[in-house]
Amino acid sequence: MSMAVVKTFAGQGVWAPEVAVEVHLANGLPAFQLVGMAETSVKEARERVRSALINSGFEFPAKRITVNLAPADIPKHGGRFDLPIAVGILVASGYLPDTCLYDIAFVGELGLNGEIKSVGGLIPILMASAKEGLPLIFPGVNDLDAAIVSGAIRYPAFDLLSVYEHLAATKPLKKGVPFTLPDLPDHVLGWDDIIGQAQAKRALTIAAAGAHNLLMVGPQGTGKSLLASRLLSLLPPMSEEEALEVAAIVSVKGDAIVASQFTTRPMRTPHHTCSAVALTGGGSQIVPGEVSLAHHGVLFLDELPEFGRKALEVLREPLETGDVHISRASGSATYPANFQLIAAMNPSPTGDIDDNRLTPQQQLNYLNRLSGPLLDRIDIQVEVPRLENYDLTPPINNSDDSIHHAIEQVLVARAIQLERQGKPNAHVNGGELAALCQLSQQDLAFLQAAAKQLNLSMRVFHRTLKVARTLADLDAETKVNRQHLSEALGYRALDTLIKQLSTH
């Protein structure tokens, strides 16, 4: 047969659309033509495939070879199409029957000696093959990472000859080893070694329980960064579905996947010199940025006002929608970015507003680096004050650390939210709040009067209600009452500070 069609997958963001590799051999002067919106790295496959076939003991056909990657409107890049092209040539040349291509897909880059090399973005490919029920032959060196996609039928292969023997039914490939979820670590970072700061610890518990965004404001050295580092200990582990979404993003980025931390939520801590493109993603071949790498996890921004204005403003869309859409001349991609923002900042560029080194107007100019729309998207703003006494941290027994009680509270509150509405309170729509909060007329009037007095935007009004709903969940209350509303209204520390400076 002079024609073969091989199934494989392209890469488009965190998705892997199916691609048909059509190989046709025709009489005429020997040539190798590759079409179908293929980039230079894909077109170079003809040299790799030719050498791999010859060095694996096959005769390269001296014919006019045309390879089409369909559909042609999907950009193709990288070496992942080498193996399906080589298999297509083997079938079209008569080395293999075309029936061997039924219900199976291939992906892999070929070395000149026929070795199958690793490819990037393998997790989305495995997820797509599992969804379609297609067995996948892929680079054996990727099998440890590939094992986390438990629903995929995997055949890891290390060279082209072993793939040929599998398809010829002379020496079948062994299926990939099954993956077992790792045990959760017993040791968690406690917070009793951080002296005081009870309000900040309370705010962290609320943020973890409802997936709320949090901003900590206070002088240098008061423990803001230390407190933020404890948030991962409070958060519940990811479900397998969430963990696969995170692994797919890491795979597309090209970073290593640590199987032992498969269900541990990611925490990204970019430096304040980070650019807007590094935060959102981009490049000639669009790769995910920090906001996507923090998907289902935490994005911690220390020294928040020191980030560039453009970098901060690009956070507004993902904070609202949970994804980021990147458009470049080379194409476009949409990456999920459903992260929890934790930020820390000093109230003044000198560190403290009480050091008398700057005027109130200079301090206000510093705080004005943060736009109102960005601050509106932060549910909780809490002050982390300087301690009055210089106490030494007493010896701490981690097993007795009070963070364990907070973890239990968070797990119970999250379970209540998932049973009630199927998502954390921070992700509830504004239209759902009335039914979820069940406010009395008196409490609603109180909240409306307070919102008018504080000049809250409608977005902050809704977010305050979401925080109050989380407070009620922590107290195991079915209805939100005035106590919860009052505490939620109190978590606007930066707004209060800005108003104080504006009156000077």
N, C-alpha and C positions, 0 to 999 in steps of 0.2 A: 504494500500500500504506500502511495506517495503522499499521503495526507494524514495528519494526526492533530488531535485537539487535547491539550493537557490543562487541567485545572490548577490554578494557583490563586494567590491573593496579593493585592496591592496594599499600599499604606496611605490612608487619608485621615490625618489626625489620629484619634484613638480608634478609628474604624478600619476595617480591612475588607474592602469590596472585592468580590470574586472577579478574577480575570481569566479569560480563556487564552491560552498560548496556542495559536494555530500555526502549524509548521507544514509547509508545502515544498516538495522536491519536484523540480521540473528539468527537462533536458535543456541544454544550452551551455554557454560558457560558465565555468564554476564561479559562483558569486554567493554572497551571504548578505541579504537585505533584511533589516529589522525595522518595523514600522509600528505605529500605535502610540504616539505621544511619549516616546522613550527619551529619557535624558542621556547625557553622554556616558554616565556610569553604566547604564543599561546597554547601550549600543556596543560598549567594549566587551560585552558578553560573547560576541562572535569569536574573539581570539581566545578567551578563556575556555569556551566550550570546545573549540577545535582541538586545543592542546589536551584538555581533559579526556576527550574521547580517544584520541590517538594513544595517549599514555596509559589508558585503561585497557588497551588491546583491541579497540574497534577501528574500523576503517572509516575515515571521514568521507562522506559522499562527494564525489567530484561532479556536483550538479548545481543548478541554480536554486539556492535555498531562500525561501521567503518566510519570515517569522512575523506574525501579526499578533500584537497584544491588545485584545479587545475586552471592553469597549475602549475606543480611542480617545474619549473625552476625559479619562482619568489619568492624571500624571503618574508616570512610573519612574522610580529612581532606585538606585542601589543594585546590589548583585543578587538579590533574592530570586531573580528569574532565570539564573544560570541552569539550575537543576531541571526545572520543567522544560526549558529549551532543549537541553541535552536528551532528556527522555523522549521528547517529541521527535527529535531527529532519529533516535534509535527505533522508534515505532514506524516512522515514515520510511526508514531504510529497510525495514523488514526484519530487524534483529528481534523485535518483540511484536506480539499480536496486539491489535488495537483494543481487544477486549480487556487487556490489563489496565487500561486507563479508566475503566468504568468505576465510578464511586470512590475515587481516591484523588488527593491533591498533593502537590509537591512545593517545597520552597527550600532554597539553599544557594549559597554562592560556591562556585567551583574553583579549586586551585588548579594550577597547570598540570599537576600530577594526578588529578581526579579526586583529590580530597574535598570533602564537603565542609566548608567553613561556616562559622556562625554568622547570623544575620541579626540586624536590629529590628525592633518592633515585632518580636515573635509572639508575645502574649495576645495582642489583638487578633493575629492570624489564627492562633489556636482557639480563641473564643469564637471566631467566625466559623471555623471548621466544625467546632463542637455544636454550634447552633444549627448548622446544616447537616450534621450527622456524617460528615466526610472524614474518613481516616486521613491523617497527614504524615507524609514522610518529610523529615526536617533534619537539620544538622544535629548529630549526636552530642556535640559539645554543649548544646543548649538544653539538654534534657533535664538538668537539675532545675533550671528556671521554668521550663515548660511543664514540669510536673504539677505546678500549682493550679493549672487549669484541669481540674479533676474530671470534667465531662468530656474531654477530648480523647479521641482514639489516636494514639501517638506511635509512630515507628521511627525512632532515632536511627540515623544512618551516618556513617563516617566517610564513605567513599562512593563513587559512582558505580563501581563494579558490584558492591553489595546491593545497591538499589536494583541493578539489572538482574541479579540472581533472585531477588525477592519477586520482581515482576514476572520473571520466567518460571517461578515456582520451583526453583531448584534448591534454594537456601533462604527460607523466609526470615525476615528481620524480626527481632524480638520486640515485643511491645514495651513502651516506656514504663518505668517503675511507677507505682501509684504513690500519691502524695498523702501524707497524714498531717493534719493540723498540728502545729507545735504547741506544747504545753505553755500556759501563761506563766511568766516569771513570778516567783513568790515574793521577791524583793522589790519594793517600791520605794521611791524617794520620799522621805517624810518631810514635814515642814515645821516640826517643833524646834528644829535647830535655828529657825528664823524667829528671833525674839520679837514678841508683840505682834503688831499688824493684824489684829483680830478682824478688823473690818475688811481688809484686803483678802484675807483667807476666806471670809464669808462670801465676798464677791466672786472669788475663784470657784467656790462651790456652786454658786448660782449659775455662773457662766458655764461650768461643766454640765450641770443638770439640764439646762435648756439650750445648750449650744449657742450661747449669746456672745457677741463681740464685746471685748473688755479693754478699757484704757486705764492704766495706772499712772497717776500724776503725783510726783513728789520729788524732794531734793535728792541729790546724788548720795549713794551709799545707804539708802533706806531699805533695800532688799527687793526692788521691783523686778529685776532680772531673775533673782533667785526664786521669787514667787511664781513668775511665769514658767520657769523650768519645771515646776511641780504640777503643772496642769495635765501633762500626759498621764501622770499617775492617777489622776481623778477620772479621766475619761474612760468609758467602757470600751472594750476591744471592738474592732470592726467585725461585721458579718463577713462570710466568705464572698458574698456578692460585692460588698464594698471593697474588700481587700483586692479582688480581681480588677476592679476599676482603677485602683491606685497602682497596681502592678502593671497594668496596660500603659499608664502614663509614664511610669519609670522605664518601661521597655522601649517606648517610642523615643524617650530622651536619650537612651543608650546607657543608662546607669545600671549598675549591678543590682540584682534583686536578692535580698537576704531572706532566705526561706524561714529562718528562725524568728524573724520579726514580721511574718506575713500578716498577722492580724493586729499588729501594733500601729496605732495611728501615726502618720508622719508629722514631724515638726520641722518647719523650714525657718531659718533665722538669717535672712539676707542682711548684709551690711548696709549702712545708710548711704553709701556711695553707689548702691545698686541703681541701674538705669531703669527707665520705664519698660524698655524692650526685655530686659532680663526678668522683670517681674511678670509681664504678661506672656512672653514668648515671642518667637519670630525667627528671623534668619533667612538665608537663601533657601534652605529646606526647613520649613516651619517646624520648630520644635517647641514643646511646652516650656513655660516659664515657672517662676517660683509659686505663683498663685495656683497653678494646676498641680504642681508637685506636692502642694499642701492639701490637695483634695481629700475630703473626709478627715482632715487633720487640722493642724494649727499653723498659722502663719504669724510668727512673732517678729514685730518690728520694734526694735529698741531705738531710743533717741528719735522718736517719730518726727518731730519738726525738722530734723537734720536731713531727712529724705528730700529729694528734689520735688518741687511742686507738681511737675508733670508726672513723676513716678507715683505720687500719692493720689492724684486725680484718676489715674487709670484703674485704681482699686474700686472706684464707685460702681462700675458696671458689674463686675463679678460679685461684689458684696450684695448687690440687689438681685441678680439673676441666677447666680450659681454657675455661670460658665463664661468663657471669654472667646470672642470671635476675632480671629486674626486674618487680615487681608493684606497680601503682598502682591507684587507684580508677578511672582512665580506661581501664585495660587492662593487659596484660602483654607483655613482649618478652624474647627471649633473644638476647644478642649474644655472638659468640666473643671470647675474651680469653686466647688462648694466647700469652702474652708471656714475656719473659725479664726477671726482676727484678734490677736492679743497684742496690745501696744503699750509701750512705756515711754515716759518723757519727763524731763525736768520742767518746772513751771517757768524757768528763766534760762537764757543762754549761759548765765554765770553759775547756774545750778540751783539757786534758791532765791525766792523773791524777797527774803528778809535779810539778805547780805548787804543791802544798801549800795550796791555797785552800779545799779541801773535805775533810771526813772521808770515810773509806771507805764509811760508811753512806749519806752523801749521794750519793756517786758511784754506789753500788749502787741507790739509789732511782731515779736517772736511767736506768740501764740496764734497770731493771725496767719501764720504760714499754713495752718490747718483750716481748710475751707468749711463753711457751715454744712454743705451737703455731705461732706465726708464725716463730720462729727455726728450728723443725724443718723448715720448708719452704724454707730457704735452704741450698743444698748446700755452698757454700764460704764460709768466713769467714776472711779474711786480714788480718794486721796490716800497716799502712803506717806504719812508724816515722819519727821525726824523724831527719834526716841529721846526722852528726857534724860534717861540714865544710860551709862556706858557699861552694860552688864556683859559678862562673858557667858557664852552658851554652855549650859550644863550638859553633862553626858546624857545622850539620848539612846534609849532602847527602841530600835526601829519597829519591833513588833508591837510596842505599846504606843506608837506615835498616833496623835489625834487625827492624822490624815486618813486612817483606816475607817474611822467613824464617818468622815466626809465622803469617802468612797462608797460606803453603804448607802448613804443618803442619796448620792447621785444615781446609783444603780436603781434604787426604788423609784425615784422621780422619773428617770428615763423610761422605766417599764410602764409607769402610769401613762406617760405621754404617748408611747408607741401603741398601747392598747386603746387609748381614747381617740387619737387622730392619726396614728401611723407615722408620725414624724416628730422631731423635737419642737418645742414651742417657738424657737427662733425662726423656724421655717413655715410657720402658720401664716395664712393670708389674712389681710385685714378684714375681709368679709366673714371670716370664721370666728373672730374674737368675741363677738357678742354672745354667741351660743356657748363658747368655751369658758368664758369668765363668769357668766350669770350674775352680773352686778345688780345690786338693788338700786332703786331710783335715787336713794340718798347717797350711796357711794359713787354712782355715776355723776351726780351733780357735784360732789366733792372733787372728783377727778377733773371734770370739765372746768370748774372754777380754778383749780390749781394750774391746769394747763394754760388757761387764759392769763393768769397772774405771772407765770413763768415764760409766757410767750413761746410755747412749744409749737413746733411744726406738726403737721398731721402725721408725718412719718415717726417723729419722736413720741407722739401720743400713742400710736399703735405699738411701738417698741416698749414703751413703759408698761402697757397692758400685758405684753408678752412676758416681761420680767416679773410682773405681779402674778401672772399665771404660774410661772415656775416657782415662785415663793410659796404659793398655795400648794403646789405639788410636793414641795419639800416638807410642808406641814401636813400633808395627806388630807387637804381640804378640797371638797368638790367645788366650792364656790370661792371666788376671789373677794376678800373683804377689805375694809378700810386699812387695816394694819398692813396688808400686802401692798396696797396702793401707796401708802405713805413711805414705806421702805423703798419701793421702786422709784418713786419721785426723788428720793434722797440720793440716788446714784447718778447725779449730774454734776460732779465735782468741777470739771473744767468749765462748764457753762457758768457756774457760780463764780469761779475765779475770774473769768473774762468780764463778767458784769461788775465785779468789785474793782478791777483795774480801770474799767471804762468810766467809773464815776469819779475817779481822781482828777 
